[in-house]
Amino acid sequence: MKKQYIIPIFVPHLGCPNDCVFCNQKSISGQKKNMTKEEAKKIIENYLKNIKEEDSQIEIAFYGGSFTAIEKEKQEELLSLAYEYIKKGQVESIRISTRPDAIDKEILKRLKKYKVKTIELGVQSANNYILNKANRGHTFEDVKRASKMIRWNGFKLGHQMMVGLPESTRIDEINTAKSLIKLKPKMVRIYPVLVVKGTKLEQDYKKGKYEPLTVVQAVEVCKDLVRMFADKKIEIIRVGLQNTDEIDNPEKEGSEVVARTIPPSF
């Protein structure tokens, strides 16, 4: 079996039309500047140099922003760079993450042209009231429409959901998982909310208007979600944001997290 490697390229907040209450992509990704073709090429080359396995499966992943919402020229620039490595046989495929309301026939045609294989949608919740409270700027109807289009056009569909959003309850999160299962994703990510600097959620937390989940609360709901997805043979790629220098214990110097965090062992 081939060993899988992902080359992550972050395009923080590029193209995103909204400031979600929980989001500061530059903090979450650990990247303070916008991505250029030259910088992306350096990242890819550096990863390829360090991947020693000959029998490997390598994927370039564009994370962080709303990839299909950025200007078309920028999409083409980054996709064409990644596609060069596919043509050379150094990379097998491309994956992108984006918003549900930034998917249409023209966009999917462009992604297919550059051999994008996987599209992950930031869903967060199936409850429109909670999406509105989080300032997502889309509804769950957008999620359903985009998910069906992605599957019908032959891409692998991924979903990302959150637990602990403002006014979201455990029942809301269980219902979100049930709704996502009906849309038949191949994979999911489950992210407990973190209170990050420079976000609306930070302001609400400091004013006492928002209280993040404790680790125990997050574990309790996530274990139910993991079981639900696993029972339906949906791959769980990740539970909890990966710890970095920026995403760490709030007491540590350099951490961008304001309130209690999810430990690396989560």
N, C-alpha and C positions, 0 to 999 in steps of 0.2 A: 504494500500500500504506500502511495506517495505521501511524503511529509508535506504538510500545507504551511505556506508562509504568506503573510499579508504585508505589503508595503504600504503603510498609512501616510496619506498626504492630506493635511488639514487645510481647508479653505474657510477659516473662521468667519462666520456671519456674512460671507459674500452672498448676495442675492436674497437674503432673508428680508421679507417686507415687514416683519413684526419684531417687537422686543418682548418675547415671552417673559413672564414674571420671574422665571427660574433661570434664565439664560444669560450667560456672558461667555460666548464661545471662545474668546481669546484666553480667558482663564481656564476653561475646561480643557481646551486643547494644548495649553501651555505655549501657545504661539501668539506673539504680539503684533506680527506684521502679516500683511496679506500675501498670499501665495503667488509666485511668478513661475513662468515656464522654466526659467533657469534654476530657481530654487528647487522646483519639483524634480528636475533632471538630476540635481546633486543628490537628493534624497534617494531616488531610485538607484542611481549608480552605487551609492554607499551601501545600500541594502544588498544589492546583487553581489558586491565584492565580498560581503560577509556571509552569504548563504553558500555553504560548502557542499550541501547535499546535491548530488547529481540527479537523483531520482526524487525531484521535488516538484510541488505544484505551487506556483507563485501567482499571486493576485495583487494588482494595484488597486487600492481603495481610496476614493475621495470622500473624506469625512468632514464633519464640522458645520458646514453651512447648509444652504439649500441648493445643492449643486445645479439642479435643472432650472432654478430661478435666476441664476446669474446670467449676465449678458451672453448672448449666443456665441460671440467671438471668443470670449474667455473659455466657455465650455469647449469649443472646437480646439482651442490652443492646448488645453490640458489633456483632452481626450486623444488628440492626434499624437501628442508626445507619448502617452501610455501605449497607444496602438503600435507605435514604432517598435516597442519591445515585444509585442505580440508577434508582429511580422518577422522579427529576428529569432523567434522561438525562445526568448529569455523569460517571457511572462505568458501565463496561460489565459488570464482573463482580467476584467475590470469590474469593480463594484462601486456603486455610488449610494449616498444617502441624501434624501431630499424630503420636501413637504408634499403632502397628499394633493394640495391644490396647484402643484407645479408639474403635473403630468398631463400630457395630451398626445394625440397621434403624432404630431410633428416631432415632439421631444423624443418619444419612443423610437421613432424612425432614425433619429440622429444617434441615439444610444446604440441601437442595433448595428448601425454602420460601423461603429468603432468597437464592436465586439464586447460591449458591456454585457455581463452575464447576470449580475445580481443587483436588484434595486431595493434598498431599505427605506421604508416610510416612517417618518416620525409621527406616530399616531397619538401617543400619550394617554388618551382616554376615549372611551366610546360615548361619554356623556357630554352632550353639547353645552350644558350649563357650566361644567367644569372646564371645558375647552375655552369657553368665553372668559371665565374667571382667570384663566392662565394667559389670556390675550394671545391665543394661538392664531386667530385670524382665519380659521377654517372650521368646517363642521365634520361630523362623522360620515355624513353623506359623501363628502369629498374622499374620505378614506375608502369607502366601499367602491366608489367609481374608479379611483386610481388603482386599487388592488385588483379589481377585475380586469382592467385594461392591461396591467403588467403581466398577469398570468396568461391572458388570452394571446399576448404577443410573444410568449415563450421565454420570458425572463423568470429568474428565481425571485420570489417575493419574500422580503423580510419585513417584520414589524418591530417597532420600538415602543414600549409602553412605560409609564411612570406610576409609581405608587407614592402617596403622600402629598399629592397636589392640593392646593388650597380648596377646602370644603369637600374634598374627595373622601369617601369612606371605604372601608374594606369591601362592603357590598358593591360599591361602584367599581372597584378594581377587579373583583370576581366577575362582574358583568362585562367589563371590558375584555377580559380574557375569553369569556364565552363568545363575545361578538367577533373577536379576532379569529378564533378557531373556525368560525363559520366562513371566514374569508380565505381559509386554506393557505396561510403562509408556510414557507419551508422552514423558516427560522424566526426566532424572536430574541429581543434583548429586553431585560426588565431593569429599570433604573429607579431605585428609591431617590426621592428629591433631596438634593443638597442645597443649603443656603450659601450662595456664592457671592462674593463681593461685587459691587457694581450692578446689582439686580434690584428689581422692584421687590422681590421677596426679602432681600436684606432689609429694605426699609420697613416692610410690614413686620418682620421678625423683631426689629429693634423697637417698634411701636407696640409690640405685644399683640399684633393682629394675626400672626401666624406662628404655629409651633410645629417644628419638624418632628417626624417620627423618631422614636427611640430605636436603638438597634434591635431590641426584642420585638417591638411592633413591626418593624420592617421584615425581620426574619419570619414572623408568624404569617404575614400576608404573602410574602414571596414563596414560602414553602408550598402554600396552597396553589399558587399560580404555576410554579414549576411542575407540580404533580399534574395539573390540568393539561398543560402543554405536552408534557412527556407522555401522558396517556394517549394523546392523539398523534404521537410520533412526530411532533414538531420540535426541531432542534433548538435548544436553548443556548445561544451563543455566549451570553454573558448575563450575570446578575450583579448589578452595582457597577459604578464607574471605576475604571482602573485607577489605582493610586499613583500619583505623580508628585513631583515637588510642589506643584500648585494645589492639587487635590489631595489633601492630607489633613491630619489632625489640626484643628484651628489653633492650637497652642504652639504649633511649630512655626518657626520663622519662614516666611515666604509662602505659607499656605494662603490660598485664596478663599478657603472655606470659612464661613463666619460661625455657623452653629455646629452642633455635634455632627460627626461624620460617620460613614459606614467603614468599618475596619477592612484592611486588605484581605482578611480571611473570610469575608462575607460570602 
